[in-house]
């Protein structure tokens, strides 16, 4: 509603600017009278002058002479030429504003987020419609996989939960629900789903990666190391990154309360070893770090896809000091 009102206001402004040259400023002198008006005034003076005397008659005769001279040299006023440039400029601005508002503010198709293109959203919508129409597990899985790839997490969760209703033993759905629960800030439930999935399918690298991240975030370093080593054993692709996480977890297992150690232990799995971003947003240069109270709130209570991170006061203070230095 608000974008529509903004567009209407800008459209009316552009229309005003486009029409304003047609109105134009008032001339400093009025336009000369038309020929018919001069002739009528002359006829009236000719009738009245016969009844006038003295000074009044002289003035009337002088006015008659002036009217006759004006009639001899009378020319109709020239029409003001229309300058097309202000109109074209104003209309161009309106068109550009309309395109911008349509592209960036109008409601998008279901499933279309800031990271999905409109074509991908149409594809996702088609998969959703088919899955809901047929109810087949294969169609629900196709919808869930595509939604997961496009980070349309609400749709992915809906699709995989529907799969579990029809096939509770579907390991992919169990694993993906666990991952989505973890990303949604529900680590205890996520742990149960991920452990069940990995017990059923120990060769799924994705499950070991997220299970390691979950343990790491909970501060269970040995369990995190074991899960990530399983990830490497089954051929996980992010080998270099996970090896770095294992090294950090081993260092953290030996203790350490400085801010960088707390960050590496509790935050690096999602935000990157150098706070460059990963599953979570980039923290280097992030303006929210200038507001320590907001960071404290997010860390302790979670927000969006980030779960709460249980820290004691000393760890939290050390972490906030470290984050403020990034």
Secondary structure, DSSP 8 states (H G I E B T S, - for coil): -HHHHHHHHHHHHHHHHHHHHHH----SS-----HHHHHHHHHHHHHHHTT--HHHHHHHHHHHHHHHHHHHT----------HHHHHHHHHHHHHHHHHHHHHTS---TT--TTS-HHHHHHHHHHHHHHHHH--HHHHHHHHHHHHHTT-HHHHHHHHHHHHHH-TT-HHHHHHHHHHHHHTT-HHHHHHHHHHHHHH-TT-HHHHHHHHHHHHHHT-HHHHHHHHHHHHHTT-S-HHHHHHHHHHHHHHHT---SHHHHHHHHTHHHH-TTS--SSS---TT-GGGG-HHHHHHHHHH-BTTB------HHHHHHHHHHHHT-
